[in-house]
């Protein structure tokens, strides 16, 4: 049976308690536990760096559920990557830059929640000047390319502060998982 590492990257703040990310995280877990062995990490609850490395190495697929804070990952989630992804375990010095990844054959999927409305992406007069969600997530994708992981299609929900639709998001993530896995 294939293994999935499911990570909740939310970081608690008084104005961002993480209920939506936890709901999507739990939905992903419930949806996949029938067909996969699931291990989990909730960044805000702490973690053991060596155990996290083992979880990565054991997993066939890694799924990240995270909010986007100020157009990037929450600080604790970025720190997690800085601590866990280690040379000699996840990558080696390659002949060319970025060609020494050791996680060949493993896949990852990013699931994100945004305050930004979807219509602000991909339009020249939008806030993101025609950029896509994937453009904004490019540094995260580069990190995974560096360790030679294959990207699965990203899932994202938008405008969560002005138009929260939890039931729709739950249905949409289930459909997304059925499509990409």
Beta strands, then each sheet from edge to edge (+ up, - down):
strand 1: 3-8
strand 2: 37-42
strand 3: 61-67
strand 4: 107-113
strand 5: 150-151
strand 6: 155-157
sheet 1: 2+ 1+ 3+ 4+ 5+
sheet 2: 2+ 1+ 3+ 4+ 6+
end
